[in-house]
Amino acid sequence: MQLASPQNSLSEQTNKTQGVLRLRALLIGIPLVVAVCLLSVFADLITKSIQVGVMQIAPPAVAILFVLTLGNLLSKKLVKRDILNSSDLIIIYGMLTVAVLVSTRGLMEKLIPPLAYLPYYATPANKLNILITQHMPAWTLPFSPAIATGNIPPEIQQYFEGLKAGGSIPWSFWVGPIFAWFTLIAMTIWVFACLATLLRRQWMDHEQLRFPLTILPLSMIQDEAEGEPFWSNKLMWLGFGAVCALYFVNGLNANYPDWPKFVLNLRIDSLFTERPWNSVGPITLFISFAAVGMAYFLPTDLLFSIWFFFLITRYQDVLTVQFGGMPTPIKSHDTNVWNAYQAAGAYLVIVLAQVRIGWPYYKQVWQTAWAKTAAAKVLDDSDEMVSYRMALFGMVVGFAGIILWLAIAGMNPIIAALQMGIYIFLITMIMTRAVSECGWMETETSFLPSHLISLVYPLHGLGADTNSLIGFTNAIFCRDMRGTLLSPLMDLQKLAKETGTRFRSLSFPLLMGFLVSFVTAAMFFIYLGYTHGALSIYQNPNNNAKNMINFSANDIKGTGWVADSTAYGGFAVGIVATVWMLIMRSRFDWFPLNPLAYAIVPAWTGYVLWFSFFLAWLLKGSILKFGGITTYRKIAPLMIGMVLGDFMMQVFWTLVMMIGKGWSGPSFQ
């Protein structure tokens, strides 16, 4: 009888554990979730200059993956074995990604401030108590909706202004309303999980989207990038080191102004002084090394479309003035009415086109879900995050639960279905598609669901109860889409596939990551509010609550947004232009314009990212033209190193500011 060698036994044991959830991943992942929540909330609220939670790929999660992977390499060298296999790393990374987004812009920054806003800012002039507060159900707020103007509860006043000496944080004051909103949030994220399961095969296997945000973690885990070695690659370390050095210098400049500084943004629209060119919208040349590095792996036609359509949005403002008009800001977003409604029309067409393209597959999903026996299933769904039957049933029940929650709170059920349906199945779908196809690191849209509702019915006619809840759902879900949780679920499934990790092994860890991060982040967010005073910390969360609640107050008064010819015209143009581009792309391989780029650039993220995508287009096009595919692949580790350096320095300067009193950090684009 032949005995197996120790190496063969170890290999067999590794193969058995690869792909499944192991206890060690949870034991390591859960404490790291708590730690990353504390770091992320502190970074966003206290440092202010470094926002680690505004991207769909989370720098703190990348930084911890970096440390764990290097630890694995050291372990392999010293004791000839890995402490964590690739599935463990993917599971931990997934938990941390969810934790960062939940604890920052994806959720917590949009949940707590609206709950505290009304009694503190209500005045006899704005009449928020009459217009909004009294129309909210008591169980959704930490104070009585019948509270009089100027009668600010001490718990709210101390939250904004800081605790008085000897005071204690009133935790019980917040528990009820946070739990109430948690149930609505949990149902929404459950619908996201069901959608991610249903979309996975179509996007990943049939359409073979690139999922650019997975390139960095995969390169670290697999030690390979475009066929080139990763950890031992000199170009990777060159890109990493150069970006780290640059942000180290800029960080020193932030604290010692006599130090030199690398300028990474330049606003150029002020150079246009003659009419009609002086009406062009803001144009800034932002350089994001993370965005350039990610964009390098995208098709050149998509890169071209991003910067081309951004400049078209600016040129449309010039044309408007040239023909005697004036661009009208939409006010809720960083764009104007014409461009926002063009984007809305494009969103609608693209979603419908995606349903049409994937219809044969979705029919197979339906047949599989309701097959009576395993043999009758058209597709094998045994390893999906949830079965197709559970995904379809769960999506319907979850969405029905969302409508029921809002209806009980006082919202018209039809409007509730439209408000949350547009948010989940239109806006979030396009934002997730932008991440999976375009590597769109920040998911920000250019319109609200209520903007589309206003096309068919005036908002002021919906009543105070419904408009009040529109304001809150806009603030908590719809206004700032950065941090949406659907796109990470898609990316994590891609990572699982590439590493041989079972999709179903993701379900429980991601649930645990969500629950632990929600509790941790809520407590730390409230703690920072009371210990620092919410008025002295990062104001974007408070401003988000202010804007959405005041927009609803205006709608109740009848002075809010009313759809006009610009809105209807922009919406129609968006539909026609997108249909034309889809037809052209289906018939001509050479057609360079991507309708998804047309949809997503009229937003803050287009303004921030367009120039980095232009640089990536210029760089990649030149390399392919003069060096060919071989040179393109050799340069790939350099680009990934730039991304890694950017993210590591964000975490480095966050830690410096947490530990060092009075320190500042550099600005990251």
C-alpha positions in Angstrom: 0.0 0.0 0.0 1.4 3.4 -1.1 1.3 6.2 1.5 0.5 9.8 0.4 3.3 12.3 0.8 2.7 15.1 3.3 2.6 17.6 0.4 -0.1 15.5 -1.3 -2.2 15.2 1.9 -2.0 18.9 2.4 -3.0 19.5 -1.2 -6.0 17.2 -0.8 -7.1 19.0 2.4 -6.8 22.4 0.7 -8.9 21.2 -2.2 -11.6 20.0 0.2 -11.8 23.3 2.0 -11.4 25.5 -1.0 -14.7 27.1 -2.1 -16.6 26.6 1.1 -17.3 28.8 4.2 -14.8 28.0 7.0 -15.2 29.1 10.6 -11.8 30.9 10.5 -13.1 33.3 7.8 -15.9 34.4 10.2 -13.7 34.5 13.3 -11.3 36.8 11.4 -13.9 38.7 9.4 -16.3 39.8 12.2 -13.8 41.6 14.4 -12.4 43.2 11.2 -15.9 44.3 10.3 -16.2 46.1 13.7 -12.7 47.7 13.2 -13.4 48.8 9.6 -16.7 50.4 10.7 -15.0 52.5 13.3 -12.3 53.6 10.8 -14.8 54.3 8.1 -17.2 56.4 10.2 -14.3 58.3 11.7 -12.8 58.9 8.3 -16.0 60.3 6.7 -17.3 62.3 9.7 -14.1 63.6 11.5 -11.3 63.7 8.9 -13.8 65.2 6.3 -11.0 65.4 3.6 -10.9 61.6 3.1 -14.1 59.9 2.2 -13.4 56.1 2.2 -17.1 55.2 1.8 -18.1 57.0 -1.5 -16.8 54.3 -3.9 -18.1 50.9 -4.8 -14.7 49.4 -4.1 -13.8 50.2 -0.5 -10.2 51.3 0.3 -10.3 49.9 3.9 -11.4 46.5 2.6 -8.6 46.6 0.0 -6.0 47.6 2.6 -6.9 44.7 4.9 -6.9 42.3 2.0 -3.4 43.6 1.2 -2.2 42.8 4.7 -3.9 39.4 4.8 -2.5 38.4 1.4 1.0 39.4 2.3 0.6 37.5 5.6 -0.4 34.5 3.6 2.7 34.8 1.4 4.9 35.0 4.4 3.2 32.0 6.0 3.6 30.0 2.8 7.3 30.9 2.8 7.9 30.1 6.5 5.7 27.1 7.2 4.9 26.0 3.6 1.1 26.5 3.9 -1.5 29.2 3.7 -3.4 30.4 6.8 -6.3 31.5 4.6 -7.2 30.1 1.2 -8.6 32.2 -1.6 -12.2 31.5 -0.6 -11.5 32.7 2.9 -10.0 35.9 1.5 -12.9 36.6 -0.8 -15.4 36.0 2.1 -13.5 38.3 4.5 -13.1 40.9 1.7 -16.9 40.7 1.0 -17.8 41.3 4.6 -15.5 44.3 4.8 -16.8 45.8 1.6 -20.4 45.6 2.9 -19.3 47.0 6.2 -17.6 50.1 4.7 -20.6 50.9 2.5 -23.2 50.3 5.3 -21.3 52.4 7.8 -20.8 55.4 5.5 -22.4 56.9 2.4 -24.3 53.7 1.5 -26.6 53.8 4.6 -25.7 55.3 8.0 -24.8 58.8 6.8 -28.3 58.9 5.2 -30.3 57.3 8.0 -29.4 59.1 11.3 -29.5 62.8 10.1 -33.0 62.8 8.7 -34.3 61.4 12.0 -32.8 64.3 13.9 -33.3 67.1 11.5 -36.9 68.3 11.9 -37.2 69.5 15.5 -33.8 71.2 15.4 -34.3 73.1 12.1 -38.1 73.8 12.2 -38.9 77.5 12.5 -42.0 79.6 12.2 -40.7 80.7 8.8 -40.2 77.3 7.2 -43.2 75.7 8.9 -41.6 72.3 8.8 -43.6 71.1 11.8 -46.9 71.9 10.0 -45.7 70.7 6.6 -43.7 67.6 7.4 -43.3 66.6 11.1 -46.9 66.2 12.0 -47.5 64.0 9.0 -44.9 61.4 10.0 -46.0 58.4 12.1 -44.7 58.4 15.6 -42.9 55.1 15.3 -40.6 56.5 12.5 -39.2 59.3 14.6 -37.3 59.5 17.9 -39.6 62.4 19.0 -43.3 63.2 19.0 -44.6 64.3 15.6 -46.9 66.7 17.5 -43.9 68.6 19.0 -44.2 72.4 18.8 -41.9 74.6 16.8 -38.9 75.6 18.9 -39.5 72.9 21.5 -36.3 71.0 20.7 -35.9 67.7 22.7 -32.7 67.9 24.8 -31.6 64.6 23.2 -31.7 66.2 19.7 -30.1 69.4 20.9 -27.2 67.6 22.5 -26.8 65.5 19.3 -26.2 68.6 17.2 -24.4 70.7 19.8 -22.6 68.0 21.9 -23.2 66.6 25.3 -23.0 68.9 28.3 -20.5 68.1 31.0 -21.5 64.9 32.8 -24.1 64.0 30.3 -24.7 60.5 28.9 -25.7 59.4 25.5 -29.5 58.6 25.4 -29.2 55.3 23.5 -32.8 54.3 24.2 -34.0 57.5 22.5 -32.8 56.1 19.1 -33.6 52.4 19.3 -37.2 52.4 18.2 -37.1 54.5 15.1 -33.8 53.0 13.9 -35.2 49.5 14.2 -38.4 50.7 12.4 -36.3 52.0 9.4 -34.0 49.0 9.7 -36.9 46.7 8.7 -37.5 48.8 5.5 -33.8 48.9 4.8 -33.4 45.1 5.3 -36.3 44.3 2.9 -34.6 46.6 0.3 -31.3 44.9 0.7 -33.0 41.5 0.5 -34.5 42.5 -2.8 -31.0 43.5 -3.9 -29.7 40.0 -3.0 -32.5 38.3 -5.0 -31.8 40.6 -8.0 -28.0 39.8 -7.8 -28.8 36.1 -7.9 -31.1 36.5 -10.9 -28.7 38.7 -12.8 -25.5 36.8 -12.2 -25.6 34.3 -15.0 -26.8 36.8 -17.6 -24.2 39.5 -16.8 -21.3 37.2 -15.9 -21.6 34.2 -18.2 -23.8 35.3 -21.2 -22.8 38.9 -21.6 -19.4 38.4 -20.0 -19.1 41.8 -18.4 -15.6 42.6 -17.2 -16.4 43.7 -13.6 -13.4 46.0 -13.5 -13.5 46.6 -9.7 -12.7 42.9 -9.2 -9.3 43.2 -11.0 -7.4 44.6 -8.0 -8.5 42.0 -5.4 -8.2 39.2 -7.8 -4.7 40.2 -8.8 -3.7 40.2 -5.1 -5.3 36.9 -4.3 -4.2 35.1 -7.5 -0.8 36.8 -7.8 -1.4 37.4 -11.5 -2.5 40.3 -13.6 -3.2 39.9 -17.4 -0.8 36.9 -17.5 1.9 38.8 -15.6 3.1 38.1 -12.1 1.8 40.5 -9.5 3.6 40.6 -6.2 7.1 40.1 -7.7 6.4 42.5 -10.5 8.7 45.6 -10.5 6.2 47.7 -12.5 3.5 47.0 -10.0 5.7 48.2 -7.1 6.8 51.2 -9.3 3.2 52.3 -9.7 2.4 51.6 -6.1 5.5 53.4 -4.8 5.0 56.5 -7.1 1.4 57.1 -6.0 2.3 56.5 -2.4 5.1 59.0 -2.6 2.9 61.6 -4.3 0.2 61.4 -1.7 2.8 61.3 1.1 4.1 64.6 -0.2 0.6 66.1 -0.6 -0.2 65.0 2.9 2.8 66.8 4.3 1.7 69.9 2.4 -1.7 69.7 4.0 0.0 70.0 7.4 3.1 72.1 6.4 2.2 74.5 3.6 5.8 75.2 2.8 6.1 71.7 1.5 5.6 71.3 -2.3 2.3 69.9 -3.6 1.3 68.0 -6.7 -1.7 69.7 -8.2 -4.2 67.0 -9.2 -7.1 69.2 -10.3 -7.4 72.2 -12.5 -10.7 74.0 -13.3 -10.8 75.3 -16.8 -14.3 76.6 -17.5 -13.3 80.0 -16.1 -11.1 80.4 -19.2 -14.2 80.8 -21.3 -15.3 84.4 -20.9 -17.2 85.2 -24.1 -20.9 84.5 -24.6 -22.2 81.9 -25.2 -19.1 79.9 -24.1 -19.1 81.5 -20.6 -22.3 79.6 -19.9 -20.6 76.2 -20.1 -21.0 74.2 -16.9 -18.1 73.4 -14.6 -15.2 71.6 -16.2 -12.4 70.4 -14.0 -9.4 68.3 -14.9 -9.4 65.9 -11.9 -6.6 63.2 -11.9 -7.6 60.1 -9.9 -4.8 57.4 -10.1 -7.3 54.8 -8.9 -9.8 55.8 -11.7 -7.0 55.9 -14.4 -5.8 52.5 -13.3 -9.2 50.9 -13.3 -10.2 52.5 -16.6 -7.1 51.1 -18.3 -8.9 47.7 -18.5 -12.0 49.0 -20.2 -12.7 48.9 -24.0 -11.5 52.0 -25.8 -14.9 52.7 -27.2 -16.3 52.9 -23.7 -13.5 55.1 -22.5 -14.1 57.4 -25.5 -17.9 57.5 -24.9 -17.4 58.6 -21.2 -15.4 61.8 -21.9 -17.1 62.5 -25.2 -20.6 62.5 -23.7 -19.4 64.5 -20.7 -18.2 67.3 -23.0 -21.5 67.0 -24.9 -23.4 67.8 -21.7 -21.4 70.9 -21.4 -21.8 71.9 -25.0 -25.5 71.6 -24.7 -25.5 74.3 -22.1 -23.7 76.5 -24.6 -26.2 75.7 -27.4 -29.1 76.5 -25.0 -27.7 80.0 -24.4 -26.9 80.5 -28.1 -30.5 79.9 -29.0 -31.8 82.3 -26.4 -32.5 79.9 -23.5 -30.9 79.4 -20.1 -29.9 76.1 -18.5 -32.1 75.3 -15.6 -30.4 73.5 -12.6 -32.4 70.6 -11.3 -31.1 71.6 -7.8 -31.3 68.1 -6.3 -28.3 67.0 -8.3 -25.2 68.5 -10.0 -26.7 68.8 -13.4 -29.5 70.7 -15.2 -33.1 69.7 -16.1 -32.4 69.0 -19.8 -29.5 66.6 -19.1 -31.1 64.9 -16.1 -34.2 64.0 -18.0 -32.1 62.8 -21.0 -30.4 60.5 -18.5 -33.8 59.3 -17.2 -35.0 58.5 -20.7 -31.7 56.6 -21.3 -32.0 54.7 -18.1 -35.5 53.5 -19.1 -34.5 52.3 -22.5 -31.3 50.5 -21.3 -33.2 48.6 -18.6 -35.9 47.5 -21.1 -33.2 46.5 -23.6 -31.4 44.5 -20.9 -34.6 42.6 -20.2 -35.2 42.0 -23.9 -31.6 40.8 -24.4 -31.7 38.4 -21.5 -35.3 37.2 -22.0 -34.3 33.7 -23.1 -32.3 33.3 -20.0 -34.9 34.8 -17.7 -37.5 32.3 -19.1 -35.1 29.5 -18.2 -34.8 31.0 -14.7 -38.6 31.0 -14.4 -38.8 27.4 -15.6 -36.1 26.3 -13.2 -37.7 28.1 -10.3 -41.0 26.3 -10.7 -39.7 22.9 -11.8 -41.3 20.1 -9.7 -38.2 17.9 -9.7 -34.4 18.5 -9.9 -34.3 16.7 -13.2 -36.9 19.1 -14.7 -34.7 22.1 -14.0 -33.3 23.8 -17.1 -30.5 25.5 -15.1 -28.6 24.3 -12.0 -29.3 26.8 -9.2 -28.0 24.6 -6.4 -25.0 26.8 -5.8 -26.4 30.3 -6.3 -26.6 32.6 -3.3 -30.2 31.5 -3.0 -32.3 29.2 -5.3 -34.1 30.8 -8.2 -37.4 30.0 -6.7 -36.4 31.8 -3.5 -34.9 34.7 -5.5 -38.2 35.2 -7.5 -40.5 34.7 -4.5 -38.2 36.7 -2.2 -38.0 39.6 -4.6 -41.8 39.8 -4.9 -42.4 39.4 -1.2 -39.6 41.8 -0.3 -40.9 44.5 -2.6 -44.5 43.9 -1.4 -43.2 44.3 2.2 -41.6 47.6 1.2 -44.9 48.9 -0.2 -46.8 47.7 2.9 -44.3 49.4 5.2 -44.7 52.7 3.4 -48.5 52.3 3.2 -48.8 51.7 6.9 -46.6 54.8 7.4 -49.1 56.8 5.4 -47.8 56.8 1.8 -50.1 56.2 -1.1 -49.4 52.5 -2.1 -49.2 53.3 -5.8 -46.7 56.1 -5.2 -44.8 53.9 -2.8 -44.5 51.3 -5.6 -43.4 53.9 -8.1 -41.0 55.6 -5.7 -39.2 52.4 -4.6 -39.7 50.6 -7.9 -37.9 53.4 -9.8 -35.2 53.4 -7.2 -34.6 49.6 -7.1 -35.4 48.4 -10.6 -34.3 51.5 -12.7 -31.8 53.7 -10.9 -30.0 51.1 -8.9 -29.9 48.7 -11.9 -28.2 51.3 -14.1 -25.8 52.3 -11.4 -24.9 48.6 -10.8 -24.5 48.1 -14.6 -22.3 51.1 -14.7 -20.0 49.5 -12.1 -20.0 46.0 -13.7 -19.5 47.3 -17.2 -17.8 50.7 -16.9 -15.8 50.4 -13.7 -17.8 53.4 -12.4 -16.3 53.7 -9.0 -18.8 56.2 -7.7 -22.5 55.5 -8.3 -24.3 58.9 -8.4 -27.3 59.5 -10.6 -28.8 62.8 -11.9 -32.5 62.6 -10.9 -34.8 61.3 -8.2 -37.7 58.9 -8.6 -40.0 61.7 -7.8 -38.8 63.6 -10.9 -40.2 60.8 -13.1 -43.4 60.6 -11.1 -43.8 64.4 -11.7 -44.0 63.6 -15.4 -47.3 61.9 -15.0 -48.8 63.6 -11.9 -47.9 66.8 -10.0 -46.2 66.2 -6.7 -48.2 68.8 -4.8 -51.3 66.8 -5.5 -50.1 63.8 -3.7 -50.8 65.1 -0.2 -48.7 65.9 2.8 -48.4 62.3 4.2 -47.1 60.9 0.9 -44.8 63.9 0.2 -43.3 63.7 3.7 -42.4 60.1 3.2 -41.1 60.8 -0.3 -38.7 63.2 1.3 -37.5 60.7 3.8 -37.1 57.8 1.3 -35.2 60.2 -1.1 -32.9 61.1 1.8 -32.3 57.6 3.0 -32.2 55.7 -0.3 -32.4 57.8 -3.5 -30.5 61.1 -3.4 -26.9 60.0 -2.9 -26.5 56.6 -4.6 -22.8 56.2 -3.7 -22.5 53.1 -1.6 -25.4 51.2 -3.1 -25.2 47.5 -2.1 -26.3 45.8 -5.3 -23.1 46.4 -7.2 -20.8 44.8 -4.5 -23.1 41.8 -4.5 -22.5 41.4 -8.2 -18.7 42.0 -7.9 -18.4 39.5 -5.0 -20.1 36.8 -7.1 -17.6 37.5 -9.9 -14.7 37.1 -7.3 -16.3 33.9 -6.1 -16.5 32.5 -9.6 -12.9 33.3 -10.4 -11.6 31.8 -7.2 -13.8 28.7 -7.2 -15.7 29.9 -4.1 -19.3 28.6 -3.9 -21.8 31.4 -4.4 -23.9 30.0 -1.5 -20.9 30.4 0.8 -21.3 34.1 0.5 -24.8 34.4 1.8 -24.3 33.9 5.6 -21.0 36.0 5.9 -22.6 38.9 4.0 -25.7 38.7 6.2 -23.4 38.8 9.3 -21.3 41.6 7.8 -24.5 43.6 7.2 -25.9 43.1 10.7 -22.7 43.7 12.6 -21.8 46.7 10.6 -25.3 48.2 10.9 -25.2 48.0 14.7 -21.6 49.1 15.0 -21.9 52.0 12.7 -25.2 53.2 14.1 -23.7 53.3 17.6 -20.5 55.0 16.6 -22.3 57.5 14.4 -24.5 58.5 17.3 -21.5 58.5 19.7 -19.6 60.9 17.4 -22.6 63.1 17.1 -23.0 63.5 20.9 -19.2 63.7 21.7 -18.2 66.1 18.9 -21.6 67.7 18.1 -23.1 66.9 14.7 -22.8 70.6 13.7 -19.0 70.3 13.9 -18.5 67.1 11.9 -18.8 66.5 8.2 -21.9 68.3 7.0 -22.9 66.4 3.8 -25.2 64.0 5.8 -27.0 66.9 7.4 -27.2 68.8 4.1 -28.7 65.7 2.4 -31.4 65.5 5.0 -32.0 69.3 4.7 -32.3 69.3 0.9 -34.7 66.3 0.6 -37.0 67.4 3.5 -37.2 70.9 2.2 -37.9 69.8 -1.3 -40.8 67.8 0.0 -42.0 70.8 2.1 -42.0 72.9 -1.1 -44.0 70.2 -3.0 -46.6 70.2 -0.2 -46.9 74.0 -0.4 -47.2 73.8 -4.2 -44.0 75.7 -4.8 -41.8 72.7 -5.7 -40.7 71.3 -9.0 -43.2 71.0 -11.8 -42.3 69.2 -15.0 -42.1 71.5 -18.0 -41.3 71.3 -21.6 -37.6 71.1 -20.9 -38.2 68.0 -18.8 -40.5 66.3 -21.3 -38.2 67.3 -24.2 -35.1 66.0 -22.5 -36.8 62.7 -21.6 -38.0 62.2 -25.2 -34.5 63.0 -26.6 -32.9 60.6 -24.1 -35.2 57.8 -25.3 -34.7 58.4 -29.0 -30.9 58.9 -28.7 -30.5 55.7 -26.7 -32.7 53.6 -29.0 -30.6 54.9 -32.0 -27.3 54.0 -30.3 -28.5 50.6 -29.4 -29.6 49.9 -33.0 -26.3 51.3 -34.4 -24.3 49.1 -32.0 -26.3 46.0 -32.9 -25.6 46.6 -36.7 -22.2 48.1 -36.9 -19.2 46.8 -35.0 -17.3 50.1 -35.6 -19.9 52.3 -33.9 -18.0 54.0 -31.0 -20.8 55.4 -28.8 -21.9 53.5 -25.8 -25.5 54.4 -24.6 -24.6 53.5 -21.0 -22.0 56.2 -20.9 -24.6 58.6 -22.3 -26.8 57.7 -19.4 -24.4 58.0 -16.5 -22.2 61.0 -17.2 -24.6 63.9 -16.5 -23.9 63.5 -12.8 -21.3 64.4 -10.1 -19.4 61.3 -10.9 -19.1 62.2 -14.6 -17.8 65.6 -13.6 -15.1 64.0 -11.3 -14.1 61.0 -13.4 -14.3 62.1 -17.1 -10.7 63.4 -17.3 -9.2 60.3 -15.7 -11.1 58.2 -18.3 -9.8 60.5 -21.0 -6.2 59.9 -19.8 -6.8 56.1 -19.7 -8.3 56.2 -23.3 -5.2 58.2 -24.5 -2.8 55.9 -22.7 -4.4 52.6 -23.7 -5.0 53.7 -27.3 -1.3 54.7 -27.6 0.0 51.5 -26.1 -2.2 49.3 -28.3 -1.3 51.2 -31.4 2.5 51.4 -30.9 3.2 48.4 -28.6 0.4 46.0 -29.2 -1.4 43.6 -26.9 1.9 42.3 -25.4 2.9 45.7 -24.2 -0.6 46.3 -22.9 -0.4 43.3 -20.7 3.1 44.1 -19.4 1.8 47.6 -18.4 -1.2 46.1 -16.5 0.6 45.5 -13.2 1.8 49.1 -13.2 -1.8 50.4 -13.5 -3.1 48.0 -10.8 -0.2 49.2 -8.6 -1.4 52.8 -9.0 -4.9 51.8 -7.8 -3.4 49.9 -4.8 -1.2 52.8 -3.9 -4.1 55.3 -4.0 -6.3 53.2 -1.7 -3.5 52.3 0.7 -2.6 56.0 1.1 -6.3 56.8 1.8 -6.2 54.4 4.7 -2.7 55.5 5.8 -3.7 59.1 6.2 -7.0 58.2 7.9 -5.0 56.3 10.5 -2.6 59.2 10.9 -5.5 61.6 11.5 -7.1 59.1 14.0 -3.9 58.7 16.0 -2.3 62.1 15.6 -4.2 65.0 17.1 -4.6 68.0 14.7 -3.2 66.3 11.6 -4.8 66.8 8.2 -4.8 64.6 5.1 -4.4 65.2 1.4 -7.4 65.4 -0.9 -8.2 62.3 -2.9 -10.2 62.5 -6.1 
